[in-house]
Amino acid sequence: MIIAIDGPSGAGKSTLASQIASEFGFLHIDTGAMYRAVGIYIADRCIDVADAEKVEEALKGLKVDIRFLNGMQLIYLNGHDVTMRIRQPEVSMLASNVSKIPAVRNFLVDQQRLMAAENNIIMDGRDIGTVVFPDADLKIYLTASPKDRAERRYLEQIEKGFDVKLEEVVADVQRRDSQDMNRSVAPLKPAEDAVIVDTTGKKFEESFAILTELIREKMKLQ
């Protein structure tokens, strides 16, 4: 079974998907983490993301692995654990920048489809229901107001010890939304048959209950 959760930055996709995967015994795949890993790989090599040919050439030396330890998803970049590094605030825009490049998307989509070949999965990202798995069993588009999303992201980053200001996070969310929704390749949008869930003003427990009920209803039909 494949469950696709798409939505903008800060909507709570990964946190909810991780908990839901534990609830149902599914494998959770956070595709945003994969794009973040590619983003830092390209940045570390001082490659201009505007030079698509150089980016595509660099991908030949790249290996992104998702591993699981005690239910926690770990991201490895060429054998090195970058799980903590990819969550640094500035990496969000790096991910958005590389996600516009067709070669990067093709590279990661192939990997994402292989991961789902033999597992029940819940995968979150920005084009899962529209591009990666257009035939997913259940498609959810998770969203919330920009203000809510920025405040959630700000609190998450403060809890992780990052020195950020709320106005910076708001601006980052707005930039990321604009870039993701207006890119020419796989723009962020709900799939035509997605269930849209707006979590504005909702606590985590409320959002979790809504999504788990949707999945239980779908599983009864299998």
Summary of the structure (lengths in Angstrom):
residues: 222
radius of gyration: 16.6
end to end distance: 9.0
largest distance: 50.2
contacts: 713
relative contact order: 0.22
helix: 51%
strand: 17%
